[in-house]
């Protein structure tokens, strides 16, 4: 299927609600795994989106996106992170533990994570389809498959024509990485039409990490000022402003 195919927004409207489930997954995951695949049939699908190095104060620039996600899910107004680094934070998402307990205390210690006690392991054991699309852990070797993900496109961080590990094969995928991640995620979700298992999709674009390279078609567009006054007016800015949406930044 082409990496450039598009889906109408209405086709994906149900996904916003799935994001809310992700925050509550880590706690019951072990119990779910113990129940086995048969119990997974009635479980919710889980979409977890983690942006990269996105400052909280940039939310003003995307009120429609915030309203679309939070309006159909849950918005955490008091989210906190104990170890604000990529690998420690992502390992906490996977394990439900603080960095001093899961062992990934810095970005070079990615292999310290106990892969036998992660949410993806428990969900896969319980009968979920599991997918990872984008960045994994900072010091993870690209040629090593991320454990317990049935389908994956693991990104070597970059924006254009980057290196990937796609289901065990390291290769170059031409194009803008955020668009590739979007389309591969949609392909993964489309399989629900024929595969009745519930799914867990971990979606992690490199954006908005520096150098913040824009997609070519947006390269000549003026960038909104960081002081809250956009230099490019939005046609409809009627969406209400709300506290920070915690879809995850690490």
Number of C-alpha atoms within 10 A of each C-alpha: 7 9 16 11 9 10 10 7 8 7 8 11 12 13 17 22 20 20 24 22 16 20 18 11 20 19 12 12 22 18 12 20 20 13 14 16 17 10 13 21 14 9 13 16 21 24 24 21 18 22 21 18 17 16 13 12 12 14 17 20 19 13 17 17 14 24 18 15 21 21 13 17 16 18 20 14 11 9 11 9 13 10 18 14 17 20 26 30 26 23 25 23 20 20 24 18 16 18 20 10 12 19 18 26 20 17 16 14 16 22 16 12 21 14 17 12 15 22 23 28 21 22 29 24 20 24 21 28 25 22 24 28 27 26 24 26 23 20 13 18 14 20 15 12 19 22 11 21 22 14 20 25 27 27 27 23 18 21 24 18 12 16 20 25 22 20 15 16 14 18 12 15 17 12 16 18 25 22 16 21 23 19 20 23 22 16 14 20 21 11 13 13 8 7 11 11 21 22 24 26 27 23 23 24 25 23 22 17 18 12 9 11 15 16 15 11 7 10 10 9 10 10 12 14 12 12 9 12 11 14 11 12 9 11 6 8 13 9 13 10 14 14 14 19 20 22 21 19 23 20
